[in-house]
Amino acid sequence: MSSGLILALISFVGNQSAVPSNSKNVPKIHFETEIRPILKAYCLDCHGGTDKPKGGLDLRLKRFAVKGGDSGTSLVEGNPSASLLWERMSQGDMPPGEKKVPSDQIALVERWIREGAHTKKTEPELLPPGLGITEEDRSWWAFVPLKKPEVPSGPNQNPIDAFIGKKLMEKGLGFNPPASPRELFVRASLVLTGIAPDFEEIQTFERDKSPDRWLKTVDRLLGSSAYGERWARHWLDVVGYADSEGDGSADSPRDHAWRYRDWVIRAFNRDLPLDQFIQEQLAGDEMVPKPWTNLTPDQAETLAATGFLRMVPGANSADGAEQVMTDTIKVFSASLLGVSVGCAQCHDHRYDPISQEDYFRIRAILEPAVNPGQWRVPGQRLISLYTDKDRAKAGEVDARIAKDMQKAAERESVLVREALEKELQKYGEPLRAKLREAFAASGEKRTAEQNELVTKHPNLVISGGVLYQYNQQGADEVKGLREKAQANGTDKPPEGFVMVMDETGVIPATKLFYRGDPRQPKNEVLPGDLAVLSPDLKPVSIAPRVPSGTSSGRRLVYARHLTSGVHPLFGRVMANRIWMHHFGGGLVDTPAEFGRLGQTPSHPELLNWLALELPAKKWSLKSFHRLILNSKTWQQSSLHSELGDKLDGGDVLLHRYPTRRLEAEALRDRMLAAIGRLDKAAFGPPIPVVEDISGQVLVPDDKPRRSIYLQQKRSKPVALLGAFDQPVNMVLCEKRVVATNAPQALMLLNGNFVHTQANHMATRIISELEKENSDNIDSVMILERTVNLVWQRVLLRDPSTEEKALSMELVRSQSAPGPVIEDPVSGSPAKVAESPKKLLPGSPSTGPAVPIKPKLPEKVAIAHLAHQLLISNEFIHVP
Amino acid sequence: MYPNNQSCQQNRFPGALESGILRRQFLGQATGIGGLALASLIGETANGNTTKPGENLPANLLAKNPHFAPRAKAMISLFMHGGPSHVDLLDPKPELSRMHGKEYKGDVGYSFIKRASKTLFGSPFKFAKHGKCGTEVSELLPWASRIVDDICVIRSMHTGHNGHEVSIRYFHGGIAGVTGRPTMGSWLVYGLGNPSHRLPAYMVLGDPAGHPVDGASNWSSGFMPPIYQGTVLRPTEPRILDLDPPKEIRGAPQARDLAFLAKINQIHMRSNQGKASRPDPELEARIASFELAAYMQDAAREAFDLTQESEYIRKLYGLDQAKTRSYGERCLIARRLVERGVRFVQLFLGGQPWDNHDNLKGTLSDICSQTDQPSAALVMDLKQRGLLDTTIVHWGGEIGRLPVCEGELSATTGRDHNGQGFSIWLAGGGIKPGMTYGATDEVGHRAAVNVVNPNDFQATILNQFGLDHSKLIWYQNGRAEQLTAGTKPRIIKDILV
């Protein structure tokens, strides 16, 4: 895998120094492939990119360089020192300013001239103005049209194996033997669902000798709701999902984001074809006819899909609206196009053939919906999910409550009047009458004398709030009436909202911003795709024929164009992402950067084949998974070998299934599932997280919901998940970092979460043991049985002889020597445990004789063993 | 939680791991037959670092001999990312002040997002000569002014790129704009190993306001194994979560757990290793992380315990003032880590406080008042302890700022990014004190004399550690990779003692 232009050039120069340049083994340097990229990066801004090249010198073609400018020819074939091009460059005169051509690239130019300044093809006589897009630009691997390559012939049935096997063979390598059935089952479960099967399921699988047991198992895993929860998480990374706004330290909750998360989970679970998956996210609003009242659940879902366009942080105010637009384009291009168009916001991309116009074409697709010019804060984008019936019912309930409350108020004023009259009885006439008159008069109509009376007698100022001071019973009665009124209203249907990105009917003109500055708008740009992707180099116009309703229709038309099955970037990007989540690394390991600053594919032909296989499989991701899961490549073991490590360190060629740690969420979920605690409830508002006294963010009460349902606050990642690299999504995460460090180990060793789970596991083990018939077995046997059970529950297998011995020793040594006090967790009655030594025959014993019926090992000791297995490498890695 | 009935074990083995006996017992168990990651990854004996062409240094943390006698053993990098404005801090430009408000005649190497104007913006801050060497420093850095005789100010830094990300990647990974590469700390640990048994060799101190741009990429080991990654500390106590074991397992019970865990992990790793000569690097690094974690329970707690410091030291670092306390604590912890054998400590800031696009006068003064005293105190303190001779202190960002104002010239104007020329300072570890090196053009836009790019900087740092940048190679599938891959670097000999 080479990484980017610079590296490619360096290794090129490296080759040059290793072998004399006149050797026939060294490939010739050509203008189009090696030299023009250098000139583009350093020279063409002035010498070719503008209408009038500086000094009359145009360097876009070799022919033009020979022709030269005001100072005469700049290029003499075979003679670098006579060529101004090389001379000015090597002496540091050009380019002016501080950014100079690196010496290795100057050397490359020198060699090119010395070799005779070759071009690959005959150059045209003339070029249209501008840098344009050259044939070499278009021939960059990611931009070339998709063409299904021929599957290499050979022994491998599965095309994936044919491509992977061919490269392995070229290196003198082959596939590892298949992993064991148990490993494969666990691997498939973890990769597809993020949780492992239980021991009994594995036993059933191993016993099943039917030829289709693998297919059945894969189908069952793909059919489980856990599959969507697992794969939705991957997509949520790249779109930058969070349950908070990311607005500085407040990081206010984004209350309705979870509907988008649920939509993604459901989409994966029902195998929503990938083309529709994208279309709904880009333009779900254009698919649901307005007015958006009485929405069906399906319609509400389709609208929720547009959450994709409003994942990025910030902007409850118009100030940040431009940043939201910029970041949304970032999410859009990283997730769907795999190129960073961001550079082109301010100037034509220096490395990739992406122009500033291209950038604004993409902006024009999204601008009518995002619309920073007429910014709508989140609250203004909410659509009520009430149906007319709900609303009528709510109105009815509200009216009923209001009526009852009115009754309470009336009763209250009667009681207040009574209380006042009672107080007035304390005064003699004529003062009483005057007071009565003064308090009966409304504020502004009181005379000065009456005002004075009121001020002098605050005890007579009686309202509902102070009624209890005069008539406790009456106050209680009113309170009871009010409570009853509210309690009578619980049948009011709760009102849900969905956040929709839609358009207002006015299509804002998208203007190209000079240097990317919104204050300097220039010409208007129409929506379109990147010009380099079009065969005639004209931007692909995506202006819709008929605008749909109040919408410009741009997004839907673009989404269809993107998912037509032939889009060069989209297909490759998606195939690569799916691949990455199966193998830990992509065929292109920079999954959101397919341009020259990214890496090149390790298996370009396979990538092309897969990109076309997606539409061939009617965009069914589940079918695509089956294809991968049925390959030798996927099913081989992860065993290392000397030769494999030497020739394929980093597992790029896939001579073995790569070792990888479970992601943060899978780690937590697998632990909860192993214990049998995982709460499988799906969907709904996120479980709020809390901060403890030390600032550690936790799930309150250790709620065992799947991690995808925990509130994801950008500023407050759950400590355990954050430590294991869950992204905070300040914008988006194109590929997770995998850290291995001591703080993670401390969290696993000392953290409350794992301790709690280990204790739960011990409780579970004891209850299972208690159900078993323990007649006629001795204390060693029961210890052995305990150890086996812990291994089966956690690591899904029986321990080896060595592992068993170590485990038994651990349980023995971790048993408390003294009397056991009442178990604070289970609350089971206190029983005096024997010393653990007494469990062991042959141990020196000072107490009474060995009991007839052996006691179970102590819970605390079982917890120690469970804990170590739960944090073992075998548990936290995909086998 | 385990039931509390384990507390009796506490009485039997008070401070078991601390006692030494159990430590040996734990190690004895942990390092049992077959060897154990930490035993193989960390050791006292230095081994050579000459390899055959195409072969990497052994992927372990054993102390390794440098290529030649080193001047530095450790480095503390005060990374001031965001772009500290050199023309307002360390690079006085009288010509710029004279031209204040006039149009800049040259081309502005502008930044892409914001809005650099062409109006020259003279520094609103006063510069004065300080120390015996007479280095001019801005009034914003009264504390740095007191250490000018101990530092070398480089005024000709240059990345050629104005963007934060592109330049920060150049500084850490060696190639402008490229991610996925090991950072300088990783290369140091790869080349020299970990001299400490008890703490990670490469530590990062985070900021309460969050991580820098690019997040964890700034301390990633890239294509190298994860044992070379930086370990991040939290910005406030607890610096490391879950550092202390629950009391019922502290001591002997945990030592037994760890010994057991190590053994079953070993069995698992060996069975995965097959016939290969090396085990899986990720599995091995994970095992080592547990062993290091066990040691850190004691060592890190002790290293972070600032109550051990005298009142004088606490005041020196500004722990007595609200403004300087946070950064001061981190500088002080950095010193304590280096004292305890940590090789490379890097401090980051969150929220881009040096990125003064607006209101330069206010925002720049503010961040200086938080960081100036602790940064200088660190140099003073290392010096008085005799540690400065072998410890490099680096202060600097990935870019600087433009001499022109952003938008209209006003009382609250700011400056846009400038990767064409900016300043940093270095101290200790064989760097020549009391000097300035290089210069920008007359207005401070572009490095003009003795230009230093990040690769030159890296080559020079490696040189002080006794490493030849061209020989410190990592072969990645047959391709030779080195830290300074972006250009052909030079060692800045003029700034070396």
Interface residues (C-beta under 8 A of the other chain):
Chain A: M1 S3 G4 I6 L7 I10 S11 G14 P96 G97 E98 K99 K100 P102 S103 D104 C343 Q345 C346 H347 R515 G516 D517 R519 D589 T590 L597 Q599 S638 L639 H640 S641 E642 G644 D645 D648 G649 G650 V652 T659 R660 R661 S694 G695 Q696 S715 A719 A723 D725 V728 M730 V737 V738 A739 T740 N741 A742 P743 Q744 A745 L746 M747 L748 L749 N750 G751 N752 H755 T756 A758 N759 S800 E802 E803 L806 S807 E809 L810 S813 Q814 A816 P817 G818 V820 I821 D823 P824 V825 K859 V860 A863 H864 L865 H867 Q868 L869 I871 S872 N873 E874 I876 H877
Chain B: M1 Y2 P3 N4 N5 Q6 C8 Q9 D107 G109 Y110 F112 I113 K114 R115 H158 G160 I175 G177 V178 T179 G180 P200 G210 G215 A216 S217 S220 F223 P226 I227 Q229 T231 V232 R234 T236 E237 P238 I240 L241 D242 L243 D244 P245 P246 I249 P253 Q254 R256 D257 L258 F260 L261 K263 I264 N265 I267 H268 M269 N272 Q273 G274 K275 A276 S277 R278 P279 D280 E282 L283 A285 R286 I287 S289 F290 L292 A293 A294 M296 Q297 Q420 G421 R446 A447 V451 Q476 N477 R479 A480 A485 G486 T487 K488
